[in-house]
Amino acid sequence: MTVTFRNPILDKAADPWIFKHSDGFYYFMSTQGGQLELRKSASMTGIANGHNKVIWKPEENGPYSYNLWAPEIHRLDDKWYIYFTANDGGGDDTRRVCVLENEAEDPMTGEWVWKGIIAAAYPGLDGSVMTHHNQLYFMYAGYGHFPDYGSAIYIVRMTNPWTVEGDNVLLTAPTLKWEKQGGMAINEGPVILKRNGKVFLVYSASTTWSEDYALGMLTMDEASDPMDPSSWVKSMVPVFRKNVENNVFATGHNSFTTSPDGTEDWIVYHALPSQNAELNLRSTRVQKFSWRSDGTPDFGTPIGTTEDISVPSGE
């Protein structure tokens, strides 16, 4: 008998990030307001029933204690790092990406230590990291006018997991119509996917409160320099977007993971259940994706909440 599940796998969980560790567990984070929560689950579809722990709560009214958004957990140099956006309650110009470190083997244990903010050239959000040819890079969405006001994706080299140096290079700005829906021009939420000798930078475009929030993609040959904007080729159309027939809207802010046995690739994203749904109804969904003959990913179309989905292979 085929075991199935239905989306969403977790309600009220925006900006989902799933990290599958070598210990066989899935570690999950999402935007939860004024604190950071970490979930640990033996299965991808069992995130909701996994061990959930508040691992960071900033000092009330202290620096970077407001608007804790888009946390990501990474394993770098045999330590755990969490990158998240926060500010002091002000506007976009006060948003920065903050870093926490944990030396424990199990990130549900040990102490999370404040390492400071990433000293990026521009105020911004949605920090993520990429290791490429043994060099660590920081990517984020920096605010500005491109020429419309919003955010664009920058990359900068890192000397360690909390320190950057050198130029902040612009990789993609929201210049296309589908990147400017909802009242702002937005490229945000950069995430890296590597396969078939290529590097894919998938990002979210338009405002997260717009039903047209969608995913865009840059593609680079693995041998190229990621700091050179000409290395990247931008898709002129969304690579993943709303499915009106299935009542799936505002699909974006994704991450990637694999099935327990490593044979399947899965996309993790949030979406809204209707065109005018409140933002607090953003929920985490997952679905398997495939690869085209040219080596590029085919994310398909968002699956509705009434459709049975086969559980990931090995679950």
TACOR-V452988 format. One record per residue. N is the residue number from 0. RES is the residue in three letters. NEAR is the number of other C-alpha atoms within 12 Angstrom. Layout:
<<N RES NEAR> <N RES NEAR>>
//
This chain:
<<0 MET 5> <1 THR 12> <2 VAL 14> <3 THR 19> <4 PHE 26> <5 ARG 22> <6 ASN 37> <7 PRO 37> <8 ILE 34> <9 LEU 34> <10 ASP 28> <11 LYS 26> <12 ALA 39> <13 ALA 41> <14 ASP 47> <15 PRO 46> <16 TRP 48> <17 ILE 42> <18 PHE 41> <19 LYS 32> <20 HIS 29> <21 SER 17> <22 ASP 16> <23 GLY 21> <24 PHE 30> <25 TYR 37> <26 TYR 41> <27 PHE 49> <28 MET 48> <29 SER 46> <30 THR 36> <31 GLN 33> <32 GLY 28> <33 GLY 30> <34 GLN 28> <35 LEU 37> <36 GLU 34> <37 LEU 37> <38 ARG 37> <39 LYS 34> <40 SER 29> <41 ALA 27> <42 SER 33> <43 MET 46> <44 THR 40> <45 GLY 29> <46 ILE 35> <47 ALA 29> <48 ASN 17> <49 GLY 24> <50 HIS 24> <51 ASN 23> <52 LYS 21> <53 VAL 23> <54 ILE 29> <55 TRP 34> <56 LYS 27> <57 PRO 26> <58 GLU 14> <59 GLU 14> <60 ASN 16> <61 GLY 14> <62 PRO 23> <63 TYR 31> <64 SER 28> <65 TYR 31> <66 ASN 32> <67 LEU 38> <68 TRP 38> <69 ALA 47> <70 PRO 46> <71 GLU 44> <72 ILE 42> <73 HIS 33> <74 ARG 30> <75 LEU 24> <76 ASP 17> <77 ASP 17> <78 LYS 23> <79 TRP 32> <80 TYR 35> <81 ILE 47> <82 TYR 42> <83 PHE 50> <84 THR 45> <85 ALA 43> <86 ASN 30> <87 ASP 23> <88 GLY 21> <89 GLY 17> <90 GLY 16> <91 ASP 24> <92 ASP 20> <93 THR 24> <94 ARG 36> <95 ARG 40> <96 VAL 43> <97 CYS 45> <98 VAL 38> <99 LEU 34> <100 GLU 34> <101 ASN 29> <102 GLU 21> <103 ALA 17> <104 GLU 20> <105 ASP 24> <106 PRO 38> <107 MET 28> <108 THR 20> <109 GLY 16> <110 GLU 20> <111 TRP 28> <112 VAL 23> <113 TRP 25> <114 LYS 22> <115 GLY 25> <116 ILE 30> <117 ILE 40> <118 ALA 30> <119 ALA 35> <120 ALA 27> <121 TYR 30> <122 PRO 33> <123 GLY 40> <124 LEU 45> <125 ASP 49> <126 GLY 48> <127 SER 47> <128 VAL 40> <129 MET 32> <130 THR 28> <131 HIS 24> <132 HIS 13> <133 ASN 13> <134 GLN 21> <135 LEU 26> <136 TYR 38> <137 PHE 44> <138 MET 45> <139 TYR 50> <140 ALA 45> <141 GLY 45> <142 TYR 35> <143 GLY 26> <144 HIS 18> <145 PHE 23> <146 PRO 17> <147 ASP 23> <148 TYR 23> <149 GLY 33> <150 SER 42> <151 ALA 42> <152 ILE 46> <153 TYR 41> <154 ILE 39> <155 VAL 41> <156 ARG 33> <157 MET 28> <158 THR 18> <159 ASN 25> <160 PRO 40> <161 TRP 34> <162 THR 23> <163 VAL 27> <164 GLU 21> <165 GLY 17> <166 ASP 19> <167 ASN 29> <168 VAL 29> <169 LEU 29> <170 LEU 36> <171 THR 42> <172 ALA 38> <173 PRO 38> <174 THR 26> <175 LEU 24> <176 LYS 22> <177 TRP 32> <178 GLU 41> <179 LYS 33> <180 GLN 27> <181 GLY 23> <182 GLY 21> <183 MET 32> <184 ALA 36> <185 ILE 49> <186 ASN 53> <187 GLU 46> <188 GLY 50> <189 PRO 45> <190 VAL 45> <191 ILE 34> <192 LEU 33> <193 LYS 27> <194 ARG 21> <195 ASN 19> <196 GLY 16> <197 LYS 26> <198 VAL 31> <199 PHE 34> <200 LEU 45> <201 VAL 43> <202 TYR 49> <203 SER 48> <204 ALA 50> <205 SER 41> <206 THR 32> <207 THR 42> <208 TRP 33> <209 SER 34> <210 GLU 36> <211 ASP 37> <212 TYR 45> <213 ALA 46> <214 LEU 48> <215 GLY 42> <216 MET 40> <217 LEU 37> <218 THR 37> <219 MET 33> <220 ASP 24> <221 GLU 22> <222 ALA 17> <223 SER 19> <224 ASP 24> <225 PRO 37> <226 MET 28> <227 ASP 22> <228 PRO 23> <229 SER 18> <230 SER 22> <231 TRP 26> <232 VAL 23> <233 LYS 26> <234 SER 23> <235 MET 19> <236 VAL 18> <237 PRO 31> <238 VAL 32> <239 PHE 39> <240 ARG 38> <241 LYS 33> <242 ASN 26> <243 VAL 21> <244 GLU 16> <245 ASN 21> <246 ASN 26> <247 VAL 38> <248 PHE 39> <249 ALA 45> <250 THR 51> <251 GLY 52> <252 HIS 50> <253 ASN 52> <254 SER 43> <255 PHE 36> <256 THR 37> <257 THR 35> <258 SER 33> <259 PRO 27> <260 ASP 19> <261 GLY 17> <262 THR 16> <263 GLU 22> <264 ASP 29> <265 TRP 35> <266 ILE 41> <267 VAL 45> <268 TYR 52> <269 HIS 50> <270 ALA 54> <271 LEU 43> <272 PRO 35> <273 SER 27> <274 GLN 27> <275 ASN 21> <276 ALA 20> <277 GLU 20> <278 LEU 26> <279 ASN 22> <280 LEU 25> <281 ARG 40> <282 SER 38> <283 THR 44> <284 ARG 47> <285 VAL 45> <286 GLN 43> <287 LYS 30> <288 PHE 27> <289 SER 21> <290 TRP 18> <291 ARG 13> <292 SER 9> <293 ASP 13> <294 GLY 19> <295 THR 27> <296 PRO 31> <297 ASP 23> <298 PHE 32> <299 GLY 22> <300 THR 27> <301 PRO 41> <302 ILE 37> <303 GLY 28> <304 THR 29> <305 THR 17> <306 GLU 16> <307 ASP 16> <308 ILE 24> <309 SER 22> <310 VAL 28> <311 PRO 30> <312 SER 23> <313 GLY 19> <314 GLU 25>>
//
